[in-house]
């Protein structure tokens, strides 16, 4: 199958670690994006690898039983380890409760929040004194939790059914409650029981806004096209509100990633993925309903090189099993295969989208919001002006109008910024930020060099 078929791929240089086995347990810390390989409870070594780490961190711990969870504070300053349901140890200071400790999250280099089934407890850690000081606690019955490190928001599942979610915001030593909100369940069970599963909920930042993503399973019937991803926007003020519904048009096991502000939905049984762009709006309505931007496609095949002794001729790489049941997917764009010992970043390839999205106006709306879009946008301009798929005048007009609108907005923002700088700071006015020139800003020289100059050469 040609390269132009696949619009998703795994990064070329994954983080490699010792794969999971009977003697090696693998953990992932979403805040620091680090993989921990813990051998024999730490007695024969702990190796920590992250995406930015020039070299891995390695150390040993006394084997005091099976490790349930292990995380460094931000900046790798302090290590916290949970081995039992009732306690967590950090720098020899032990946090112990009669309640079950569901987990913990570091919110800064020396602040940690413990989540139990009965409370939330926020502590400051003093490594030199090897002690903990409680900053705040809140009694609340918790079924499970999710943490978004980018926004420092902790999401708690409460009530018997689990569908009333309580967000908490952590900021410079404070813990504050945000407005709680309710997730609509497809079926309300009687008698009431836990109906909202942790694996069907995740948090992510899309276009700079925090969303709770709920994977709503439906069986396919005459009245339902299958599962949906329901997005609830979580504002700083006010309650979470249902704002987008992504139609998956199938049923089964799914996993979610966010790549370049696109929601990527992986479907295990068909071994394909779908992408959604919440800014490609359908006709105005209170809740935007979205269909996939492009047809379902598999991630680009990936081959794992086989390492062996130098004397042995290198063996050909073996195909990686995509969409494996051993894959774990983390926000925003991470896929981990613990059985193979790889952590990949998922990436979007833009060039294949040009031929998959026939509506050129919609294609431009899609491309203009992507990070590395300039050369692909210019190739579309060439295609509609001179290529085999020469566009009609109205199509050319739509494409150039969209490019001009982005360029105009950038120039106006530049002029506003320059005027503000010349005027100097005024009382009460917010500091002006210089507008960022993204790849979506296509100017005359770009257009001449890459699109129009072949016309003059061809004379």
N, C-alpha and C positions, 0 to 999 in steps of 0.2 A: 504494500500500500504506500502511496506517495507521501512525502513529508507534508504536503499541503492538506492532507486529510486531518491531521491532529492539531488542535489548538491548545492543548494542555501538555505540559511535560514536567518531569522531575529534574531538579537541578543537576548539573554535571559533577559538582564536587560535594557530595553528601558528607555529613559528619558520620564517621565510622566508630563503632564501639564493639566490645565483646558481646556476642549475641546471648540471649537468655538461655539458661540451661538449668540443670538440677542443682548446680553449685553457684550459678551466677544470676542474681536478680537484677532486673533493669527498671529504673524509675525515671520519670520525666518531670522536671520542674518548669511549669508554664511561665512563671515570672522571669526567670533568668534564661529560659530556653536551654536548659542544661540536661544532659542525659547522665544518670548515675549508674555505673555498673558495680554492683556490690557482691563481692565473692565471699562465700562462707560467713555471712553476717558481718562482713567487714574485716574479719580476722586475717584473711589473706589478701586484703586490699580493696580499696574503693577508687575507681577511676571516674573522673568527672570531665565531660567534654561539652563544649558549647559552640555556637556558630562563630563567635568572634574570638574564641580562645586560640591564641597563637600555639599554645601547648596545653596538654591536658593537666588537670590537677590530680595528683595521686596521693593517697594516705592510707593509714590502717586504723581500725578501731578494734576495741575488745569485742569479741563475739558474746553479746549478752542476750542472744535470742534473735529471732527473725525480724528483719527490718520491715515495717509497714509503710513508712514514708520517710524521705530524707530530702532536705532542701537547705541551700545556703541562703543567707540574707542577701539583699541587693549589694553587689560589689564583693561577694564571696567573703564577707567579714566574719560571720558567725554561722555555725552549722547547727541545725536542729534535726533530731532523729526521733521518730516515734516507733517504739517496738511493741507496745501493748495498747489495748483499747482505752486504758485509763490514764496514760501519762506520756509526756513528751520531754526529752532532755535537750537543753541547749546550754553550751559552755558549763557543763556540770551543774547547772541550775535545773531542778526538776519541776515541771508543771504537772500536778496530779489532781484528778477529780474523781468523785464517785460516779459521775455521769460518764457516758461513752464519748470519747474524743473522736469526732468525725474527721478532723484534720486541722491543719493550721496554714496560715499564709503570712509571709513576710511583707510588710507594707513599706518598709524602709530598711536601711542598713542595721538598725537596732530596735525596730518596732515590729511586733508580731501579734497576730490575732488568732486565738484558739476557738474553734467551733466545736461545741459539744451538742448532744441531742437536746440539752435543756437551756443552753445559754451561749452568748458570744462574749469573749473576754479579751480585752485589748491590753497588751503589756509593753513596757519598755525593758530592754535587756541591757544590763551593765556587765560587759564581759570582764572588765578588770576586777569587779567585786564578785563576779559569778553569781549574780542575783537578778531577780525579776521584780519590777514594780508595776502594779496594776494601774492603768490609766482610766479604764472605763469598763463596766460590764453591763450586760442586759440579759434579763431572763426571757427566754423565748424557746418554744418547742421547735426543733429543727429536724426535718427529714433528711435533707441533703443540701449541699451548697455549691456554688460556682463562683470563681473569682476572676475578674478582668484586670490584669496587671497594668494595662495601658491607662486605665481610668481610675484605678484603685477602688473599684466598686465590687462589693461582696453581695451576692444574691442568695437569699435563704428561701428554701421551700418550707412553708408552714401549713398548718391545719391538717386534718385527717386525710383529705384528698390530695394534699400537697400542691394545689394549684393557686394558692394565695402566696405571691412572691414578695418578700421584703428586701429591698435593696439598702445597703449601708455604704456610705462614702467615707473613705479614710484620707485625711489630708493633714499634713504637718502636725502629727501628734493628736489629732482629734478624730472621733468617730461620730458621724451624724446619720440619723435616719432619713432616708428619702421616702416618698409616698409609696405605700404598698399598692399592688394591683393584682388583678385576677386573670389567669389564663383560662380561656373558654375551652372546656373539655368536649370532645365529640360525643361522649356518653357519660352521664352522671350515674355512678354506681349506687345501688341500694342493696344492703346497707353501705354506708360510706366506707371507702378504703383508699389507700394510697394509689392514685391514678395517674399522677404526673411523674414520669421517670426522669432521673438525672440524665440519662443518655439521650433523651429527646430535647434537651434544652442546652443552649450555649449562648455566650455573650460575645459580641464583636463590635468593633468600630467600623462603620461604613460611611464614607464621605464625611468623616469628622464627627459623626453622631453615634451614640451608643444604642445598640439594639439588643433585645433578647430574642433569640431565634428559637421557635418551637416547631418541632417536627410532628405534625398532626397526622396520625395514621387513619386512613379510611379504607374500608374494603371497596373495591371497584363495583359500583352498582349502576343502575340506570340513572340515578340522581347524583352520583358522585364519580368523578374522574380519577379517584385514587388519592394518594397522600398529598399534603401541602406543607410548605414551610410558612408559618405565620410570624411576621416580624412585629414586635412591640417596641416602639421608640421609647427610650428612657431619658426624659429630659432632666436637667438639674433641678428644676422646680416643677411640681405637679406630678401626677401619676402616670405610669406607663400606659401607652395607648396603642391599640392595634392599628398599624398604618399600611402594611403591605401583606399580600398573600401571593406566594409563589406556587404555581400549579405544576405538580410533578407528573401528572397523567399516568401514573403507574403505582404499584405497591411494592413492599419489600423492605430490605434493610438499606438505610441511607447514612451518609456521613457528610458533614458540612465543612467547607473551608472558605476563607475570604482571600481573594487575590486581586490586587489592584482595584479595590472597591467593588469587585464582582462577587456575588454569592455563587460558589461552586458546590453542586450537590452530586455526590458520588453514589451510584446505585450498584450494590454488590452483585446481584444475580445476573444483570445484563452486562456487567463490567464496562459501564459507560458513565460519563459525567455530563451534567447540564450546567450552563451558566446563565445567571440572571443579573440584569442591571436595573436597580430600583429607580434610577433616574430616567430610564426610558419609560415615560409615563403612558399609561393607557388613558382613554377618555376620563375626564375629571369625575372622581367619586371619592367618598370619605375614606374608603379603603382601596388602595390601588391593587388591582389584580394583575399579575404578570405571568406571561408564558415564557419559556426559555428563549433567549436571544438567538441561539443557534441550534442546529440539530444535535442530538446526543452523540458524543464521540468518546472513544477510549482515550486514556492518557497515552502519550507516545511510548512505544515499547522501550524498555530500559534493560541494559545488559550489565550484569555484575562481573567485573574482572576477577579471575581466580588467581590468587597470590600463591606462589610456590617457591621452593629453593631456586636460586639463580641457575643451578646446573640443569634444572628441568626446563625444557622448552616451554614457553608460556602457553597455557591452554587457552582455547578461545573462551571469551566471556559467556556466561550462561544467562539465558533470559530470566529476568526477575518476574515473579508471579504478581501481576498487577491485581489490585482489588482483593488481595488475600484476606482471609478471615483473621490473620494474625496482625494485620495493619491496625495502627491506632492513629486517629486523626486529631490534631490539636489546632487551636486558633493561633494566629489567623491562617497560616498557610503551610503548616507542618504535617508531614506524614512520616510515621515511624514504623519500621518493621523490626520488632524486637527479636524475632526468630532469625533474621539475617544480619542484624547489627548495623542498620542504616537509619539515618535521619535525613529526610529530603525536604527541600522547600519546593512547593508547587509553583509553577510559572505558567503565564498565559503567553501564547505566541499569537501575534496580531496578524501576520501576513495571511494565514489560512482563512481568516474571517472574511477577507475581501471577496472571495468567490462563494462563500457560504451564505452571506447576507446580501440578497439581491436588491433590496430597497436601499438605494445609495444615500438617501436622506437619513434613514435610520442608521446606516453604516457609519456615516459621518458623526452623528450624535454619539454613537458607541465609541468610535476611535478617538474623538476629541477629549474624552474623559480618561483615556488611558495614559500611563506614564511614558512609554517609549513609542509615541505614536507618529512622530513627524514624517519619517521616511515612508511609512505605510500610507499616510494621508497623501503624500506627494505622488506615490505610485497609483493611488486611486484617481488623482487628477490627470495623470498621464493616460491612464486607461480610458477615461471618459472623453478625453480630447483627441487621442491619437490611436489608442489601442484597437484591438479586434472588437472590443465591446464598446465602441464609440457611443457615447450617450446622446440623447436628444437635447435640444437647447434648454428645455425646462429642467432636465436633470442636472445639466452643467450649472444652471442658474442656482438651483437649490444647494449644490455642493459649495459653490463659491460664496453664496450668501452666508452660509454657516461659518466658513473660514473667516470671512470679513467681519462677522459679528464678534468672534473671539478676539480678532486683532484690534477691532475698535474698542472693545471693553478694556483690553490691556493698555492701549494708548491713553484712554481716558483716565485709567487708574494711575498711569505714570505721570500724566499732567497734574492730576490732583495732588499726588505725592510731591512733585517738584514745587508746586505753588505753596504747599504747606511748609516745605523746607525753607523756601525763600521768606515766607512770612514770619518764620520763627515760632517757638512754642507760645501758645496762648493759654491763659488760665482756664483750668477745667477741661481742656480738650485732651482727648486720648492721644497717646504717642502714635504717630503714623508709621506704618510698616511699608517698606518698599515693595511694590507688587512683584511677585515671582513670575519670571518669564518661563512658562512651561513649554513643553514640546508642541502643545496645541497652537502656539502662536506662530503662524506661518506668515513671513513678510515677503516683500517684493523680490528680494534677492534670492530667497529660498525658491520661490515660484519660478523665477527666471532660470536659475541654475539647473534645477531638477526637472522642470516641466516644459518651459517655453523655449529654451535654447535649442533643443533638437529641431524645432520648426525652422529656425533661422539657418541651421546647418544643412537642413534638407533642401534648401532652395537651389 
